[in-house]
């Protein structure tokens, strides 16, 4: 049999990338152009061009969950002639609105000041210009606007970038290849260890870009720690639908709505219109949300039925659905960006800006900056040591707009740890003063409330306990029963747009894990699960992959897991082990 | 004894995606959707690799007709599964390509190979396709190559004293076993019996050393479409989903039988 000769060598590649997203896209785009120009030699295979390999966990490089609106400053710098028409589902922003949504159901847990605002807006209907239950804020703060940017589907953008990189012949991007952990020798990163039979892959430089809950990033944090004073304590779960808008809806491609106020006051939402009458509509559930009932799917179903959005969505059809975690600590959660043999880029490197609500372009820029540094080091024949990478990469990052804007955003959300009102106030104060003024951060993080406390005054104590008992007995999550009990209306399933959570898993995509893959979510200490009152991991699980099991320990079904990682940061006792694993590709349209 | 095995295959949009035919004809958003190596051809490839591994000195190549960019993406996964050489043809992928011109392109690519030993040649492929089951492409490839020994819906092949013992599906849920004196032959596979091999990155890296240059040089092929489609539509199927735990096989069978009777 003809078998391409492969001899194990001390090094398998010159550069290994872990994860393919916008950060790696920026890195490989920049690097592959320099490699095409020539003049750079391989250390791993003398006499050959440098060998660059990227391992992506999901089954396709089009995995990337974000119906994104971005100013694309860094992306446009990489592609000065960028035409959104080249990328499916991409278009220029044409209209941008910030909309305050009132609660038409009376079921959300609104603070008194928000109830008063609702009353005022309804009493003086001129303010809402006839809009039902919604108020279009007359201006968008400059730090929030994206009106010079693009609406895109990240999966499609990733695919577009990946195809160009691979067609250059300068890099290989391997999907379906999860990386288990970094390979560490003598305190240096010497490569990576792949899951399953993949074994060790060695390289002088490992570029870590495995996203907010990446296994390699978390292992590096375990080993090297975080810089003094840095914490990763702010997260969100983003969940979205991609919808075929019904005939007759005349929203122009590029229309963007940012929403606040509904379905719960802490939940932000978005509605972006792509070309060909397709929209991305979704919500963010933040880690500082008080409610322990954090069902993204149920809340998203209520969100799309809000009259302000339903006027466009009614009669639409669900094309696909997706969910991901967002690491929202930003610069406060920045890890060591470079070390001996490795560098970190993208969301896990603390690049997301929570004040501007932007992460894709920032992640892209970190990749570009690292590539420029790496090219410089390769040209000068200098090794990838911590000192050299800091000088070539981190220095570039510190001198860029990413650093300046990240510093402004660093304290923008401090107020949310105290109350919603202070959160909004602090964000406005920070944004409008360019970070010069901000609220101090609370000493303690704001944990989700206990069920009894959260429903105090709304549901009798004994009734909550009864619901908990019944759900436990029936093997059901709590959220539907509790949301029904406090007045959230039943979802009027129509089989098109409003469908069951399990049907959504099957619509427009797949969640696939090979039959022989090991479970990548494991509950470490069963006693801790037994003692857990809220079990938010079940309530927030995006694919209903974590569900009540026998006894109090949740059960896990990897065939349903979309790898959003929300279980990881929602466990109050850090009892969830979230390892690298295959599967989780849902739709390329996300 | 060794073989020269060439597997013919194409790509299909991921079969679990929602596909929508549109006038053209084409599949809506096809280039946006994830693609897979056609599952029928994939079975043929797994069987080919297994046979090649049993017969030292055999050579395994894959001729694949698909849009180059998509082909490159899919090969990054397939290349990790087993060692083979790729002969890429940059062309259309959707299921509306006519069998005649498609077979012409595939056979032409095989004929153009300078080093094919026809006396050792086994041409493998899928009996059907996940995109549109004309089920005739492999026969046409065989005819164009002048190979008259053709076997359809193959589930198994064994080598016995230089001869090929081939098990084919026939009507009525039966198998037919034939004995073929040896290559050249065309084997259009049903499902075979081998599972999808796990990914092995080292195999992928080794494969890519020849695949990457081949992909970059892939010739554009535009098979003429001899068929005009007046209308395309999805079958009118209503899916009803229920989630039931711990149902026995007998109960599932009983329910299915009741549903079929209704």
Interface residues (C-beta under 8 A of the other chain):
Chain A: X1 X2 X3 X4 X5 X6 X12 X13 X53 X55 X59 X60 X61 X62 X88 X89 X156 X159 X162 X163 X166 X167 X169 X172 X173 X174 X175 X176 X177 X194 X196 X197 X198 X199 X201 X319 X500 X502 X503 X506 X507 X508 X509 X510 X512 X514 X516 X582 X585 X587 X588 X589
Chain B: X14 X16 X17 X18 X29 X31 X32 X33 X34 X49 X52 X53 X55 X56 X57 X58 X59 X60 X68 X69 X72 X73 X76 X77 X80 X83 X85 X196 X198 X199 X200 X201 X202 X203 X204 X205 X206 X207 X208 X209 X210 X212 X213 X215 X216 X241 X243
